[in-house]
Amino acid sequence: MLKFLNKPYPFNDDLRHNAKIIFFISLGVLVFLLIFQPIEINSFSKKEIFYLVTGIAASTFLVLSLNLIVLPSLFPKIFNVWNIKREIIWNIWILLAISSIDFLFYSKLFGVIDITFFDIGKIVLLGLLPVAVLITINQERLLRSHLKYAQQLNKKVIESKQQKEKLIHFESDYKKDNLIIKSDSLILIKSADNYIEVYYESEDIVKKQMIRSSLKKAEETIRDFDFIIKCHRTFIVNINHIKEIQGNSQGYKLDFKNLDSPALVSQKYIKDFNKII
């Protein structure tokens, strides 16, 4: 049970979105009171009805503003580390706060003697209404967010799979040295004077082919593959084949499985490399 309660839970810290929620919930409470009249107001004067209805709506507005906008803005660290337990306690706190302020307002307006247990119950239910709406809105927001993110992930997975299955055609100045390989099998490309050394995997064996070409030309060939990047003036690497990254004063050193010679990441390319990794 404790493990479940301590599970991470996203707190809605979108202040603009919360401001809209506060406005419409408060307006909804106002309309609800006027139409359904959960608290008998027929015996009250028009002035008393106005004070009661607007007072409860205003107190709902103030409590929600405090909890959804003011507190998250003042104490962002508390709300950044959010879980199911805190969400439950937070909703209970909002319920108690709204109910307590409504109770105090009602007793101040009509006197404590006139308040019955039944009236208290109805006031608590009035406080429960905004909390129920908040929970419903939050669940709907999470559902839409997760569905949208799942669609984006599925799209990425499909695109990544399609990219890995695409072929890369390295053209040589000498036609007999041309090389066609699957993009996923490429490990790295290294510049070597007027040649490039292409390291690739074939049947779990690392092979190397010298091609009469430039690294700039190779870079144009692989520009459509987001997992193959230039990381040094002499290196282009496939990040999916990196086994280990080591830091040094010049940048990074990249080790690859079944390959003795490492690749380098220079200071010039570190920012872009970090972003992609």
C-alpha positions as CSV (number, residue, x, y, z in Angstrom):
1,M,0.0,0.0,0.0
2,L,2.8,2.4,0.9
3,K,4.6,1.6,-2.3
4,F,1.5,2.5,-4.3
5,L,1.0,5.8,-2.3
6,N,4.6,6.8,-2.9
7,K,4.4,6.3,-6.7
8,P,5.2,9.5,-8.7
9,Y,2.1,11.5,-9.7
10,P,2.3,14.6,-12.0
11,F,1.2,17.8,-10.4
12,N,-0.6,20.2,-12.7
13,D,1.6,23.3,-12.5
14,D,0.3,25.0,-15.6
15,L,-0.8,28.3,-14.0
16,R,-2.7,29.6,-17.0
17,H,-4.6,26.4,-17.3
18,N,-5.3,26.4,-13.5
19,A,-6.6,30.0,-13.7
20,K,-9.2,28.9,-16.2
21,I,-10.2,25.9,-14.1
22,I,-10.6,28.1,-11.0
23,F,-12.8,30.6,-12.9
24,F,-15.1,28.0,-14.4
25,I,-15.4,25.9,-11.2
26,S,-16.3,29.0,-9.2
27,L,-18.8,30.0,-11.8
28,G,-20.2,26.4,-11.8
29,V,-20.6,26.5,-8.0
30,L,-22.5,29.8,-8.4
31,V,-24.9,28.4,-11.0
32,F,-25.3,25.1,-9.0
33,L,-26.3,27.1,-5.9
34,L,-28.9,29.2,-7.8
35,I,-30.4,26.3,-9.8
36,F,-30.4,23.3,-7.4
37,Q,-30.5,25.3,-4.1
38,P,-28.8,22.5,-2.0
39,I,-29.1,25.0,1.0
40,E,-32.7,26.1,1.4
41,I,-32.8,29.8,0.4
42,N,-36.5,30.4,-0.1
43,S,-36.9,31.7,3.4
44,F,-34.0,34.1,3.0
45,S,-34.3,37.7,1.8
46,K,-32.8,38.6,-1.6
47,K,-29.9,40.3,0.1
48,E,-29.2,37.2,2.2
49,I,-29.4,35.0,-0.9
50,F,-27.0,37.3,-2.7
51,Y,-24.5,37.2,0.2
52,L,-24.7,33.5,0.6
53,V,-24.4,32.5,-3.1
54,T,-21.7,35.0,-4.0
55,G,-19.9,34.4,-0.6
56,I,-19.6,30.6,-1.2
57,A,-18.6,31.1,-4.8
58,A,-16.0,33.7,-3.8
59,S,-14.6,31.4,-1.0
60,T,-14.3,28.6,-3.5
61,F,-12.4,30.9,-5.9
62,L,-10.0,32.1,-3.1
63,V,-9.2,28.6,-1.8
64,L,-8.6,27.2,-5.3
65,S,-6.5,30.2,-6.2
66,L,-4.4,29.7,-3.1
67,N,-3.8,26.0,-3.7
68,L,-3.5,25.9,-7.5
69,I,-1.7,29.2,-8.2
70,V,-0.2,30.9,-5.1
71,L,1.3,27.9,-3.2
72,P,2.8,26.2,-6.3
73,S,4.4,29.5,-7.2
74,L,5.8,30.2,-3.7
75,F,7.0,26.6,-3.1
76,P,7.8,25.0,-6.5
77,K,10.2,22.4,-4.9
78,I,7.4,20.8,-2.9
79,F,5.2,20.4,-5.9
80,N,8.0,19.2,-8.2
81,V,8.3,16.0,-6.0
82,W,4.7,14.9,-6.2
83,N,3.2,11.4,-5.6
84,I,-0.2,9.7,-5.1
85,K,-0.1,10.2,-1.3
86,R,0.5,13.9,-1.6
87,E,-2.2,14.2,-4.3
88,I,-4.8,12.6,-1.9
89,I,-3.8,14.7,1.1
90,W,-3.8,17.8,-1.1
91,N,-7.4,17.1,-2.4
92,I,-8.6,16.4,1.2
93,W,-7.0,19.7,2.3
94,I,-8.8,21.6,-0.4
95,L,-12.1,19.9,0.6
96,L,-11.6,20.8,4.3
97,A,-10.5,24.4,3.4
98,I,-13.5,25.1,1.2
99,S,-16.0,23.5,3.6
100,S,-14.5,25.3,6.6
101,I,-14.6,28.7,4.9
102,D,-18.2,28.0,3.7
103,F,-19.2,26.9,7.3
104,L,-17.7,30.1,8.8
105,F,-19.3,32.3,6.2
106,Y,-22.7,30.6,6.7
107,S,-22.5,30.8,10.5
108,K,-21.4,34.4,10.4
109,L,-24.2,35.3,8.1
110,F,-27.1,33.4,9.8
111,G,-25.8,32.6,13.3
112,V,-24.4,29.3,14.7
113,I,-27.8,28.4,16.3
114,D,-29.5,28.0,12.9
115,I,-26.9,25.5,11.6
116,T,-28.0,21.9,11.8
117,F,-25.9,18.7,11.3
118,F,-27.8,18.3,8.0
119,D,-26.7,21.8,6.9
120,I,-23.1,21.0,7.8
121,G,-23.4,17.9,5.6
122,K,-24.6,19.9,2.7
123,I,-21.8,22.5,3.2
124,V,-19.3,19.6,3.1
125,L,-20.9,18.3,-0.1
126,L,-20.6,21.8,-1.6
127,G,-16.9,21.7,-0.8
128,L,-16.7,18.2,-2.4
129,L,-18.1,19.4,-5.7
130,P,-15.0,21.5,-6.7
131,V,-12.7,18.8,-5.6
132,A,-14.6,16.2,-7.6
133,V,-14.4,18.4,-10.7
134,L,-10.7,19.0,-10.1
135,I,-10.0,15.3,-9.9
136,T,-12.1,14.6,-13.1
137,I,-10.3,17.4,-15.0
138,N,-6.8,16.2,-13.8
139,Q,-7.6,12.6,-14.9
140,E,-8.9,13.7,-18.2
141,R,-5.7,15.9,-18.7
142,L,-3.5,12.9,-17.8
143,L,-5.4,10.6,-20.2
144,R,-5.1,13.1,-23.1
145,S,-1.4,13.7,-22.3
146,H,-0.6,10.0,-22.1
147,L,-2.5,9.2,-25.3
148,K,-0.8,12.0,-27.2
149,Y,2.6,11.0,-25.8
150,A,2.0,7.3,-26.7
151,Q,1.1,8.3,-30.3
152,Q,4.3,10.4,-30.5
153,L,6.4,7.4,-29.2
154,N,4.8,5.0,-31.6
155,K,5.6,7.4,-34.4
156,K,9.2,7.6,-33.2
157,V,9.5,3.8,-33.0
158,I,8.2,3.4,-36.5
159,E,10.4,6.1,-37.9
160,S,13.4,4.7,-36.1
161,K,12.7,1.2,-37.4
162,Q,12.3,2.5,-40.9
163,Q,15.6,4.5,-40.6
164,K,17.5,1.4,-39.4
165,E,16.3,-0.6,-42.3
166,K,17.3,2.0,-44.9
167,L,20.4,1.5,-46.9
168,I,23.4,3.8,-47.0
169,H,25.2,4.1,-50.3
170,F,28.8,5.3,-50.0
171,E,30.1,6.3,-53.5
172,S,33.8,6.1,-54.2
173,D,35.8,8.0,-56.7
174,Y,36.8,4.5,-57.8
175,K,33.5,2.8,-58.6
176,K,34.7,-0.6,-57.5
177,D,35.0,0.7,-53.9
178,N,31.3,1.6,-53.6
179,L,29.7,0.3,-50.4
180,I,26.0,-0.3,-49.7
181,I,25.1,-1.2,-46.1
182,K,22.1,-1.0,-43.7
183,S,22.2,2.2,-41.7
184,D,21.9,0.2,-38.4
185,S,25.0,-1.8,-39.2
186,L,27.3,1.3,-39.6
187,I,29.5,1.7,-36.5
188,L,31.7,4.7,-37.4
189,I,33.4,6.5,-40.3
190,K,36.9,7.9,-39.9
191,S,38.7,10.3,-42.2
192,A,42.0,9.1,-43.5
193,D,43.6,11.6,-45.9
194,N,41.9,11.2,-49.3
195,Y,39.9,8.2,-48.0
196,I,37.4,7.3,-45.4
197,E,37.4,4.2,-43.3
198,V,33.9,2.8,-42.9
199,Y,33.5,0.4,-40.0
200,Y,30.3,-1.7,-40.1
201,E,28.9,-4.9,-38.6
202,S,28.1,-7.9,-40.7
203,E,27.0,-11.2,-39.1
204,D,28.3,-10.0,-35.7
205,I,31.8,-9.3,-37.2
206,V,33.2,-5.8,-37.5
207,K,34.5,-5.1,-41.0
208,K,36.3,-2.1,-42.4
209,Q,36.4,-0.8,-46.0
210,M,38.5,2.0,-47.3
211,I,36.6,4.3,-49.7
212,R,38.1,7.0,-51.9
213,S,35.9,9.9,-50.7
214,S,35.8,12.7,-48.2
215,L,34.2,12.9,-44.7
216,K,32.2,15.9,-45.9
217,K,30.6,13.8,-48.7
218,A,29.9,11.0,-46.1
219,E,28.2,13.5,-43.8
220,E,25.9,14.5,-46.7
221,T,25.1,10.8,-47.2
222,I,24.0,10.2,-43.6
223,R,22.3,13.5,-42.9
224,D,18.8,11.9,-42.9
225,F,19.7,9.6,-40.0
226,D,19.4,11.2,-36.6
227,F,21.3,8.5,-34.8
228,I,24.4,8.9,-37.0
229,I,26.3,12.1,-36.2
230,K,29.5,13.9,-36.8
231,C,31.3,14.3,-33.5
232,H,34.8,15.3,-34.6
233,R,36.5,16.7,-37.6
234,T,37.6,13.2,-38.4
235,F,34.8,11.1,-37.0
236,I,31.1,10.2,-37.8
237,V,29.5,7.7,-35.4
238,N,26.4,5.7,-34.9
239,I,25.3,6.4,-31.3
240,N,23.5,3.0,-31.2
241,H,26.8,1.2,-31.2
242,I,28.5,3.2,-28.5
243,K,29.6,0.8,-25.6
244,E,31.1,3.4,-23.3
245,I,31.7,7.2,-23.1
246,Q,34.9,8.4,-21.3
247,G,35.6,12.1,-20.5
248,N,39.0,13.8,-20.9
249,S,40.3,17.4,-21.1
250,Q,39.7,17.5,-24.9
251,G,36.1,16.2,-24.8
252,Y,34.9,12.5,-24.9
253,K,36.3,9.2,-26.0
254,L,33.9,6.7,-27.4
255,D,34.4,3.0,-27.2
256,F,32.6,0.5,-29.4
257,K,32.0,-3.3,-29.1
258,N,34.5,-5.4,-31.1
259,L,36.4,-2.3,-32.1
260,D,39.9,-1.6,-30.7
261,S,40.2,2.0,-31.8
262,P,38.0,4.6,-30.1
263,A,36.3,7.6,-31.7
264,L,36.6,11.2,-30.3
265,V,34.1,13.9,-29.5
266,S,35.7,17.4,-29.7
267,Q,34.6,20.5,-27.8
268,K,33.1,21.9,-30.9
269,Y,30.5,19.0,-31.1
270,I,29.9,18.2,-27.4
271,K,26.8,20.3,-27.1
272,D,25.0,18.7,-30.1
273,F,26.3,15.3,-29.1
274,N,24.9,15.6,-25.5
275,K,21.5,16.7,-26.9
276,I,21.2,13.7,-29.2
277,I,22.5,11.2,-26.6
